[in-house]
Amino acid sequence: MKFLKLLALLCTIFFGSSLSAQVASTESFLDAPGPTGALKGTLLAPALKSTAVVLIIPGSGPTDRDGNNPLGVKASTYRLLAEGLASHGVATLRIDKRGMFASAAATPDGNAVTIADYVADVRTWVAALRKQTGAPCIWLLGHSEGGLVAMASAKDQADVCGLVLVATAGRPMGQVLRDQLKANPANATILNQALPAIDALEQGRKVDTANMHPALQGLFKPTVQGFLISAFSYDPRSVLAGYTKPVLVLQGQRDIQVGEADARLLKLADPQADLFLLPNVNHVLKSVASDDPRANIATYADPGLPLAFGVVDAILEFLAAKADTAKK
């Protein structure tokens, strides 16, 4: 046993992982039925039998299956996660959201969606993945907003193994947005318009953006207000409370979008959840060594930068430890 622990330590030093030796993987494309057309995703699976199957649920906005968006995020976080997990025997499916990118045909308007729509799509993907892989259950890995979708999708679903919540808010999204706006001193002049708009959307009322500051017209544009009303209506703590299957809350301590306090709120909602904090890791799971926000944001645009050390290992160790519990 001591020899094996020493060998694992040496693997960590030289190869960056203390777990199994890397294995070959194959990539294929998978479809699932959407409302008006196909949902599309990329399945990355080990060449031999998978030890687990994970559905990666993307975060907010026009975020694609790789974790990138046309607003400047090119970190390829989901692709890197998929590659890291597949190299250790875990299959992953990463997806384009309903109405976006390759899943554009699934609905006429990618903005006219709700959290409930995304939940329906996740459940469709779970069924398709089980059929494709033969897995008895599927793990849901949600990043940022995707964590909320994962929690809502897992309720009362026997074919979901459990949850991996990565950089997931523990507060309602309206409160997260308030705090993000207040945190930037440059936003002081627009708070008198932004905060009442958030209040109204939380109450289910749409807002008139015609006379809003230009910086807010994109944030609250009429085409996305229905989605915001939907998203603001969920309290992640209430959604997670009472969930009985395994949960990992994974949070970077250099995340400037979702904080450690959010992770601890999720842990309070589910005391049985595993909480894993990663120092010097930011929202896109890249390594950041300073408090400089410019250095932090710079990693969002660098697909060549690997995931921070420990991210993939934390997920692999959790999946391995909870494999038996998830099937009950």
C-alpha positions as a printed Julia matrix, in Angstrom:
328×3 Matrix{Float64}:
   0.0    0.0     0.0
   2.83   2.41    0.83
   4.43   1.61   -2.53
   1.16   2.4    -4.34
   0.83   5.72   -2.51
   4.42   6.59   -3.45
   3.73   5.64   -7.06
   0.62   7.83   -7.06
   2.64  10.73   -5.68
   5.25  10.31   -8.4
   2.48  10.29  -11.03
   1.21  13.55   -9.59
   4.64  15.15   -9.8
   5.54  14.0   -13.29
   2.19  13.64  -15.05
  -0.17  15.98  -13.17
  -2.61  13.33  -11.97
  -2.55  10.93   -9.05
  -5.19   8.7   -10.58
  -5.18   6.08  -13.31
  -2.8    6.08  -16.23
  -4.12   7.98  -19.22
  -6.22   6.04  -21.72
  -7.12   6.59  -25.35
 -10.48   8.15  -26.21
 -12.75   8.55  -29.22
 -14.94  11.48  -30.23
 -18.36  11.24  -31.85
 -21.4   13.46  -32.31
 -24.74  12.8   -30.67
 -28.22  14.16  -31.37
 -31.28  14.36  -29.14
 -34.79  15.55  -30.05
 -35.59  19.21  -29.43
 -38.91  21.04  -29.8
 -38.47  21.9   -33.51
 -35.16  20.29  -34.41
 -32.21  18.37  -33.08
 -30.12  19.19  -30.04
 -26.44  18.56  -30.76
 -23.49  17.5   -28.64
 -20.02  15.96  -28.65
 -19.45  12.64  -26.9
 -15.87  11.99  -25.82
 -15.47   8.48  -24.48
 -12.56   6.24  -23.51
 -11.79   3.53  -26.05
 -12.53   0.91  -23.38
 -15.56   0.82  -21.07
 -16.27   4.07  -19.23
 -16.11   4.17  -15.46
 -18.74   6.96  -15.45
 -20.68   9.11  -17.91
 -20.95  12.87  -17.34
 -23.19  15.43  -19.03
 -21.55  18.88  -19.0
 -24.18  21.65  -18.79
 -22.97  25.06  -19.97
 -23.2   28.37  -18.16
 -25.08  31.56  -18.96
 -25.41  33.42  -22.23
 -24.35  32.26  -25.68
 -21.91  29.67  -24.35
 -21.12  26.76  -26.66
 -20.31  23.13  -25.95
 -16.61  23.9   -25.5
 -17.24  26.67  -22.96
 -16.65  29.58  -25.35
 -18.84  32.45  -26.48
 -18.7   35.28  -29.02
 -18.41  37.84  -26.23
 -14.72  37.13  -25.78
 -14.61  33.91  -23.73
 -12.29  31.44  -25.46
 -11.04  29.44  -22.48
 -12.38  26.12  -23.86
 -13.08  25.04  -20.3
 -15.59  22.31  -21.16
 -13.45  20.82  -23.9
 -10.49  20.68  -21.55
 -12.64  19.13  -18.83
 -13.9   16.52  -21.27
 -10.39  15.67  -22.43
  -9.07  15.43  -18.88
 -11.88  13.18  -17.72
 -11.82  10.96  -20.83
  -8.09  10.4   -20.43
  -8.89   8.73  -17.11
 -11.79   6.59  -18.26
 -14.77   8.94  -17.81
 -17.03   9.63  -20.8
 -18.49  13.11  -21.25
 -21.1   14.76  -23.41
 -20.82  18.5   -23.89
 -23.73  20.25  -25.56
 -24.89  23.32  -27.44
 -27.89  24.88  -25.73
 -31.33  24.93  -27.3
 -31.47  27.55  -30.07
 -27.71  28.17  -30.16
 -24.83  27.09  -32.39
 -25.37  23.57  -33.78
 -28.61  23.29  -31.73
 -30.07  26.38  -33.44
 -32.81  24.35  -35.15
 -34.17  23.12  -31.81
 -36.22  26.3   -31.36
 -37.0   29.31  -33.56
 -35.63  31.77  -30.99
 -32.72  30.89  -28.72
 -33.62  33.81  -26.45
 -37.18  32.64  -25.9
 -36.22  29.95  -23.4
 -36.56  29.35  -19.67
 -34.69  27.37  -17.06
 -37.51  24.82  -17.32
 -36.76  24.45  -21.04
 -33.12  23.72  -20.31
 -34.19  21.22  -17.66
 -36.36  19.44  -20.22
 -33.41  19.31  -22.62
 -31.08  17.9   -19.95
 -33.54  15.12  -19.21
 -33.77  14.37  -22.94
 -29.97  14.22  -23.1
 -29.82  11.89  -20.08
 -32.12   9.44  -21.85
 -30.09   9.67  -25.07
 -26.82   9.18  -23.2
 -28.06   6.15  -21.33
 -29.21   4.59  -24.59
 -25.9    5.39  -26.32
 -23.58   4.26  -23.52
 -25.61   1.68  -21.6
 -24.82   3.51  -18.36
 -27.32   2.88  -15.53
 -27.24   6.57  -14.63
 -25.65   9.83  -15.77
 -23.74  12.38  -13.71
 -24.69  16.03  -14.26
 -21.84  18.54  -14.19
 -23.14  22.09  -14.26
 -20.91  25.14  -14.58
 -22.11  28.51  -13.28
 -25.76  28.88  -14.43
 -25.49  25.28  -15.62
 -25.24  24.24  -11.98
 -28.74  25.59  -11.34
 -30.02  23.74  -14.41
 -28.32  20.56  -13.16
 -29.93  20.84   -9.72
 -33.39  21.42  -11.17
 -32.91  18.57  -13.68
 -31.89  16.03  -11.04
 -34.98  16.3    -8.85
 -36.76  12.94   -8.59
 -34.72  11.48  -11.46
 -33.54   7.93  -10.78
 -31.38   7.95  -13.92
 -29.2   10.79  -12.59
 -26.24   9.52  -10.54
 -25.58  12.79   -8.76
 -24.31  16.34   -9.24
 -21.02  18.12   -9.78
 -21.66  21.84   -9.21
 -18.77  23.93  -10.51
 -18.59  27.67   -9.81
 -22.33  27.6    -9.08
 -24.1   30.42   -7.29
 -25.73  29.65   -3.94
 -27.95  32.74   -4.17
 -30.78  33.66   -6.53
 -29.45  34.98   -9.82
 -30.97  38.41   -9.29
 -28.95  38.81   -6.1
 -25.8   37.62   -7.85
 -26.32  40.24  -10.57
 -26.91  42.98   -7.98
 -23.72  42.1    -6.17
 -21.7   41.92   -9.38
 -22.91  45.36  -10.46
 -22.26  46.89   -7.04
 -18.77  45.39   -6.86
 -17.54  47.51   -9.78
 -17.17  51.19   -8.79
 -17.53  52.17  -12.46
 -21.18  51.07  -12.29
 -22.15  53.65   -9.65
 -23.89  55.9   -12.18
 -26.13  53.14  -13.57
 -27.22  51.45  -10.35
 -30.26  53.73  -10.06
 -31.59  52.12  -13.25
 -30.16  48.62  -12.9
 -31.36  47.79   -9.39
 -35.03  48.69   -9.95
 -34.94  46.68  -13.18
 -33.73  43.62  -11.27
 -36.45  44.18   -8.64
 -39.13  44.27  -11.35
 -37.88  41.14  -13.11
 -37.79  39.28   -9.8
 -41.46  40.16   -9.41
 -42.23  38.8   -12.87
 -42.6   42.2   -14.54
 -40.81  43.18  -17.74
 -39.06  46.56  -17.91
 -38.83  49.3   -20.53
 -35.24  49.74  -21.65
 -35.79  52.64  -24.07
 -34.38  55.27  -21.7
 -31.82  53.06  -19.97
 -28.1   53.68  -20.07
 -26.59  52.0   -23.16
 -24.55  49.7   -20.92
 -27.8   48.25  -19.52
 -29.75  47.92  -22.74
 -27.85  44.79  -23.69
 -28.12  43.29  -20.23
 -31.88  43.82  -20.0
 -32.82  43.71  -23.68
 -36.49  42.78  -24.17
 -35.69  39.52  -25.94
 -34.01  38.04  -22.84
 -36.31  39.39  -20.15
 -38.51  36.31  -20.19
 -35.48  34.16  -19.51
 -34.31  36.5   -16.74
 -37.73  36.35  -15.06
 -37.48  32.56  -15.17
 -33.92  32.43  -13.88
 -34.5   34.97  -11.11
 -37.38  32.87   -9.73
 -35.07  30.04   -8.58
 -33.26  29.96   -5.24
 -30.47  27.39   -5.62
 -30.58  26.52   -1.93
 -34.24  25.57   -2.13
 -33.66  23.57   -5.31
 -30.8   21.61   -3.75
 -32.34  21.1    -0.3
 -33.5   17.55    0.27
 -31.52  16.07   -2.61
 -30.31  12.66   -1.47
 -27.77  11.61   -4.11
 -24.05  12.52   -4.12
 -23.13  16.16   -4.7
 -19.73  17.77   -5.23
 -19.5   21.55   -4.84
 -16.29  22.62   -6.59
 -15.26  26.25   -6.21
 -12.18  28.25   -7.18
 -11.04  30.81   -4.64
  -9.94  33.29   -7.32
 -13.38  33.3    -8.95
 -14.49  36.92   -9.4
 -18.0   35.97  -10.6
 -19.11  33.37   -8.04
 -17.49  33.3    -4.64
 -16.57  30.88   -1.9
 -19.56  32.15    0.07
 -21.82  30.74   -2.66
 -20.21  27.34   -2.37
 -20.69  27.37    1.38
 -24.36  28.29    0.95
 -24.81  25.22   -1.25
 -23.05  23.12    1.36
 -25.48  24.46    4.0
 -28.41  23.55    1.76
 -27.06  19.99    1.42
 -24.91  19.15    4.45
 -24.03  15.77    2.9
 -22.45  17.44   -0.14
 -18.69  17.31   -0.63
 -17.19  20.82   -0.69
 -13.86  21.21   -2.48
 -12.17  24.62   -2.61
  -9.39  25.23   -5.12
  -6.91  28.01   -4.3
  -5.71  30.18   -7.19
  -8.47  28.92   -9.51
 -10.88  31.27  -11.28
 -14.34  31.03  -12.84
 -13.13  29.36  -16.04
 -11.03  26.93  -13.97
  -7.7   28.41  -14.96
  -4.83  29.15  -12.6
  -4.51  32.75  -11.34
  -1.8   33.7    -8.86
  -2.74  37.29   -8.03
  -5.69  39.52   -7.14
  -5.21  41.53  -10.34
  -8.61  41.36  -12.12
  -6.93  42.01  -15.48
  -4.75  38.91  -15.1
  -7.83  36.95  -14.07
  -9.9   38.05  -17.07
  -6.98  37.47  -19.44
  -7.26  33.73  -18.85
 -10.82  33.79  -20.24
  -9.41  34.39  -23.73
  -6.62  31.79  -23.66
  -7.65  28.32  -24.9
  -4.02  27.22  -24.79
  -3.86  27.64  -21.03
  -4.56  24.28  -19.34
  -7.07  23.81  -16.57
  -5.68  24.56  -13.14
  -3.95  21.7   -11.38
  -6.35  19.7    -9.23
  -9.6   20.47  -11.06
  -9.89  17.21  -12.99
  -8.48  15.14  -10.13
 -11.08  16.51   -7.69
 -13.89  15.42  -10.01
 -12.34  12.02  -10.72
 -11.82  11.28   -7.04
 -15.41  12.23   -6.25
 -16.84  10.08   -9.06
 -14.75   7.11   -7.96
 -15.66   7.51   -4.3
 -19.4    7.85   -4.99
 -19.77   5.24   -7.74
 -21.58   2.71   -5.56
 -23.75   5.27   -3.75
 -24.93   6.84   -7.02
 -26.44   3.58   -8.27
 -28.7    3.09   -5.24
